[in-house]
């Protein structure tokens, strides 16, 4: 996404995000910072984005998710899944057994974050290449 630089504040213009502008039509930095902090609180940390990516790539069972993310511990995955469920990013469905079947799926709400994740992946690839170039 290419952004234009505003002449009045030297900050990028953000298309289609009228919600960050106040009643007076000016950007509200305090509101923007609060929104960034809220976003980081919900998806921040080392594991949440890899978990979302794993679930969106078809891994639904706990062990599938765990195996798809190198370095994550069982305890950390369990904790993160619980927190993500509370924030309505995923749903947990238990099917009585035997054996009991537990599956995780991303919610429609979580999918609204998809374009941001794809942009972050693209940026990460480009950044790694830029650093390699020196």
N, C-alpha and C positions, 0 to 999 in steps of 0.2 A: 504494500500500500504506500503510495507516494503522498507525502503531505506538503502543503504549502506553508511557508513561514509568514506569520502575521507581522505586518509592519509596525504595529503598535506595541507589541509585547515580546517579540522575538521567540514566541512559543508556537509550536505547530498548530495549524487549524485542524480540527478534527471533524470531518464530515459526519452528518447523521447522528450527532450526539448532542442534541439541543438540551438534554437534561442537565448538562454541566453548566449551562449558562443561567444566571440569575434573572430575576424579573426585569432588571435594567438592561439585559442583553449582554452583560459583561461576564467573562469567566470568573468563577469564584474559586480561588486557589485553595482555600480551606476545605471547601466541599470536594475538590479534586483529590486533595491529600487524604481526606477521610475515606473516599471511595477506593483509593489505592490501598490504604491500610485494611479496609474491609476485604478487598479481593485477596490480598496477601495472606490475611488471617485464614480465609477459607481454602485457598489452594496452595499456600506457601509450604515451605519445607522441602526436604529432599525426596519424599516418597509420593506425595499426592498426585502430581502430574504423571509420573510413571504408572501409578495404579489406574488412573483414568484412562491412560493410553492402552494399558493391558486389557482392561474391561472392554473398551471400544474396539479392540482388535479381536474380540470374540472369546476371551478367557472369562469364564463365568464362575468356575469353582475355585475355592480358596487355594488349593494346591496348584492349580493352573496359573493363577495370578502370581503366587509366590515363586514358582519356577521361572516365570517370564521376567522377573525383576532381580537381576543379580545383586546379592548383598543384603537384601531385605530379610529381616528376621521374622519368624512366625509371630512373635509378640508385637512387633512394630506394625506388621500388616494388619493384624487383628485390631489394634488401636486405631489405625488410620481408617480402616473400613468403617468402624463404629462412628468415628467423627464425621466421615463423609456421608454416612447415612443420616446423621442428625442434621447436616447441612443440605439435605435433599439432593445430593449429587448422584447417589446410587440408591437402589432398592435391594433389600435382602429378602429372598423368598425361601422359606423352609417347606420342603415336601416331606411329610411323614414317611417313615420307612417300614420295615427295615430294607435297606439302610436309609437313614435320614439323608436327604439331599438338600444342600444349601447352595443357592446360586445368587450371584450379584449381577446387577445390570445397571447401566447408566440411565438416568432419568432424562426426560425431554429437557428439563431445566439444565442438566449437565451438558447436554448436546448444544445448548446455546453458546457454550464456551468453546466449542469445536474450532471455529475460525481463529480464535485467539491462540489456541494450542498449535494449530497449523502454522500460524504466523511465527510463533515462538520457535517451532522446529526449523522453519526456513531460516530465521535469523540465526539460530544456533549453528546450522550448517555453514551459512555464509561467514559467520564470525570465526569459526574454526579454520576455514579456508583463508581468511584475511590474516589471521595470526601465523599460519604456516608460511604465507608469502613473505612475512617479515616486515 
